[in-house]
Amino acid sequence: MFRVLFLLFIIVPIIEIMVLMNVGAILGAWPTIGIVIFTAWLGAKNVKQQGIATLQSVQTKMAQGEMPSDEIVAGLLLLIAGVLLVTPGFVTDFFGLSLLVPQIRKALIKSVQQHITTASVASGQGFGFHAQSYQQNPFTNETNDLDEQKHQGHTLDGEFERKD
């Protein structure tokens, strides 16, 4: 992971500088700076608008008792888009603006959710509560497990239903 981040922090700025220099040579310095500032402003405006819509969707789903997993991943992608758009340069602006396109974002949401589901199933992680009863001796700090063999490996399962 360190190598990947190191390469990103080295390669991306080099690419950005090369692209900015080439565009600056063609258009000139001030138009290039103006375009970079304009794309950052336009992107930040769109990120704010879509972020508010996503937040409202999260609140609506939570009020209905549903898990807003799509909206949480969409919010994360919008955060990444905002960071990319505020970073000066054409390459990061391109990737940031592409994350604002709903079809691209939906495809990435599905991909991220499949990866998360696959990773959690493969690692065997899950939710559960293991029931054990303990009795503490009032004169010492020792705890005696009375039912360790009886309850070992048992998991309590339950369902939750919201009634308003």
One Martini backbone bead per residue (centre of mass of N, CA, C, O) as a GRO file, in nm:
protein
  164
    1MET     BB    1   0.057   0.063  -0.020
    2PHE     BB    2   0.298   0.256  -0.004
    3ARG     BB    3   0.385   0.233  -0.300
    4VAL     BB    4   0.128   0.339  -0.428
    5LEU     BB    5   0.125   0.616  -0.289
    6PHE     BB    6   0.403   0.705  -0.379
    7LEU     BB    7   0.346   0.694  -0.683
    8LEU     BB    8   0.109   0.892  -0.682
    9PHE     BB    9   0.277   1.137  -0.553
   10ILE     BB   10   0.469   1.138  -0.810
   11ILE     BB   11   0.312   1.095  -1.084
   12VAL     BB   12   0.075   1.296  -1.080
   13PRO     BB   13   0.237   1.566  -1.067
   14ILE     BB   14   0.396   1.518  -1.327
   15ILE     BB   15   0.155   1.505  -1.516
   16GLU     BB   16   0.033   1.780  -1.443
   17ILE     BB   17   0.276   1.952  -1.530
   18MET     BB   18   0.285   1.863  -1.824
   19VAL     BB   19  -0.001   1.952  -1.901
   20LEU     BB   20   0.020   2.248  -1.813
   21MET     BB   21   0.256   2.319  -2.004
   22ASN     BB   22   0.116   2.247  -2.273
   23VAL     BB   23  -0.133   2.429  -2.241
   24GLY     BB   24   0.031   2.690  -2.189
   25ALA     BB   25   0.173   2.687  -2.472
   26ILE     BB   26  -0.097   2.715  -2.632
   27LEU     BB   27  -0.275   2.940  -2.453
   28GLY     BB   28  -0.139   3.019  -2.195
   29ALA     BB   29  -0.128   3.117  -1.872
   30TRP     BB   30  -0.402   3.260  -1.802
   31PRO     BB   31  -0.604   3.063  -1.933
   32THR     BB   32  -0.510   2.818  -1.770
   33ILE     BB   33  -0.576   2.931  -1.491
   34GLY     BB   34  -0.875   2.988  -1.551
   35ILE     BB   35  -0.960   2.695  -1.607
   36VAL     BB   36  -0.879   2.576  -1.334
   37ILE     BB   37  -1.064   2.760  -1.164
   38PHE     BB   38  -1.332   2.695  -1.305
   39THR     BB   39  -1.336   2.386  -1.254
   40ALA     BB   40  -1.329   2.408  -0.947
   41TRP     BB   41  -1.591   2.571  -0.914
   42LEU     BB   42  -1.786   2.385  -1.070
   43GLY     BB   43  -1.728   2.128  -0.905
   44ALA     BB   44  -1.802   2.237  -0.622
   45LYS     BB   45  -2.094   2.300  -0.692
   46ASN     BB   46  -2.176   2.008  -0.773
   47VAL     BB   47  -2.094   1.865  -0.514
   48LYS     BB   48  -2.285   2.016  -0.329
   49GLN     BB   49  -2.551   1.944  -0.469
   50GLN     BB   50  -2.514   1.626  -0.461
   51GLY     BB   51  -2.462   1.605  -0.155
   52ILE     BB   52  -2.738   1.706  -0.060
   53ALA     BB   53  -2.905   1.489  -0.206
   54THR     BB   54  -2.771   1.250  -0.060
   55LEU     BB   55  -2.844   1.333   0.229
   56GLN     BB   56  -3.153   1.324   0.186
   57SER     BB   57  -3.158   1.023   0.109
   58VAL     BB   58  -3.047   0.916   0.375
   59GLN     BB   59  -3.271   1.032   0.558
   60THR     BB   60  -3.507   0.887   0.422
   61LYS     BB   61  -3.413   0.594   0.462
   62MET     BB   62  -3.382   0.607   0.772
   63ALA     BB   63  -3.684   0.681   0.826
   64GLN     BB   64  -3.772   0.393   0.686
   65GLY     BB   65  -3.546   0.170   0.786
   66GLU     BB   66  -3.309   0.188   0.589
   67MET     BB   67  -3.017   0.112   0.419
   68PRO     BB   68  -2.775   0.359   0.287
   69SER     BB   69  -2.540   0.231   0.101
   70ASP     BB   70  -2.535   0.385  -0.168
   71GLU     BB   71  -2.510   0.673  -0.038
   72ILE     BB   72  -2.244   0.632   0.110
   73VAL     BB   73  -2.071   0.576  -0.140
   74ALA     BB   74  -2.151   0.835  -0.290
   75GLY     BB   75  -2.033   1.027  -0.077
   76LEU     BB   76  -1.742   0.929  -0.107
   77LEU     BB   77  -1.715   0.997  -0.411
   78LEU     BB   78  -1.775   1.302  -0.372
   79LEU     BB   79  -1.531   1.357  -0.197
   80ILE     BB   80  -1.322   1.275  -0.406
   81ALA     BB   81  -1.415   1.476  -0.621
   82GLY     BB   82  -1.355   1.731  -0.455
   83VAL     BB   83  -1.052   1.686  -0.423
   84LEU     BB   84  -0.985   1.669  -0.728
   85LEU     BB   85  -1.103   1.957  -0.804
   86VAL     BB   86  -0.917   2.129  -0.609
   87THR     BB   87  -0.697   2.015  -0.755
   88PRO     BB   88  -0.461   2.122  -0.955
   89GLY     BB   89  -0.570   2.028  -1.276
   90PHE     BB   90  -0.672   1.823  -1.545
   91VAL     BB   91  -0.670   1.528  -1.452
   92THR     BB   92  -0.822   1.559  -1.182
   93ASP     BB   93  -1.067   1.699  -1.309
   94PHE     BB   94  -1.155   1.465  -1.485
   95PHE     BB   95  -1.203   1.260  -1.254
   96GLY     BB   96  -1.394   1.437  -1.087
   97LEU     BB   97  -1.611   1.482  -1.312
   98SER     BB   98  -1.669   1.177  -1.357
   99LEU     BB   99  -1.793   1.140  -1.060
  100LEU     BB  100  -2.054   1.327  -1.139
  101VAL     BB  101  -2.154   1.102  -1.306
  102PRO     BB  102  -2.408   0.890  -1.243
  103GLN     BB  103  -2.327   0.634  -1.406
  104ILE     BB  104  -2.040   0.605  -1.297
  105ARG     BB  105  -2.114   0.600  -0.996
  106LYS     BB  106  -2.296   0.346  -1.005
  107ALA     BB  107  -2.077   0.152  -1.103
  108LEU     BB  108  -1.888   0.201  -0.857
  109ILE     BB  109  -2.084   0.116  -0.637
  110LYS     BB  110  -2.114  -0.178  -0.725
  111SER     BB  111  -1.815  -0.249  -0.709
  112VAL     BB  112  -1.769  -0.178  -0.410
  113GLN     BB  113  -1.989  -0.365  -0.289
  114GLN     BB  114  -1.874  -0.631  -0.397
  115HIS     BB  115  -1.600  -0.606  -0.257
  116ILE     BB  116  -1.705  -0.588   0.034
  117THR     BB  117  -1.868  -0.850   0.038
  118THR     BB  118  -1.638  -1.040  -0.042
  119ALA     BB  119  -1.442  -0.965   0.190
  120SER     BB  120  -1.632  -1.038   0.432
  121VAL     BB  121  -1.681  -1.335   0.352
  122ALA     BB  122  -1.383  -1.431   0.323
  123SER     BB  123  -1.307  -1.347   0.632
  124GLY     BB  124  -1.564  -1.419   0.828
  125GLN     BB  125  -1.728  -1.185   0.887
  126GLY     BB  126  -1.950  -1.079   1.155
  127PHE     BB  127  -2.240  -1.091   1.345
  128GLY     BB  128  -2.238  -1.117   1.710
  129PHE     BB  129  -2.338  -1.290   2.020
  130HIS     BB  130  -2.181  -1.407   2.306
  131ALA     BB  131  -2.290  -1.616   2.554
  132GLN     BB  132  -2.205  -1.532   2.897
  133SER     BB  133  -2.148  -1.621   3.231
  134TYR     BB  134  -2.067  -1.440   3.531
  135GLN     BB  135  -1.871  -1.469   3.838
  136GLN     BB  136  -1.787  -1.264   4.113
  137ASN     BB  137  -1.565  -1.223   4.353
  138PRO     BB  138  -1.585  -0.994   4.616
  139PHE     BB  139  -1.266  -1.053   4.735
  140THR     BB  140  -1.180  -1.048   4.432
  141ASN     BB  141  -1.059  -1.013   4.080
  142GLU     BB  142  -1.199  -1.269   4.003
  143THR     BB  143  -1.329  -1.461   3.727
  144ASN     BB  144  -1.595  -1.693   3.682
  145ASP     BB  145  -1.674  -1.937   3.446
  146LEU     BB  146  -1.968  -2.120   3.442
  147ASP     BB  147  -2.063  -2.138   3.107
  148GLU     BB  148  -1.840  -2.202   2.894
  149GLN     BB  149  -1.921  -2.487   2.778
  150LYS     BB  150  -2.226  -2.433   2.724
  151HIS     BB  151  -2.181  -2.142   2.534
  152GLN     BB  152  -1.986  -2.231   2.335
  153GLY     BB  153  -2.062  -2.104   2.006
  154HIS     BB  154  -2.302  -1.938   2.070
  155THR     BB  155  -2.556  -1.754   1.890
  156LEU     BB  156  -2.734  -1.465   1.883
  157ASP     BB  157  -3.038  -1.401   1.721
  158GLY     BB  158  -3.198  -1.124   1.540
  159GLU     BB  159  -3.460  -0.884   1.502
  160PHE     BB  160  -3.550  -0.572   1.342
  161GLU     BB  161  -3.829  -0.342   1.409
  162ARG     BB  162  -3.976  -0.052   1.305
  163LYS     BB  163  -4.207   0.144   1.517
  164ASP     BB  164  -4.407   0.451   1.471
   0.00000   0.00000   0.00000
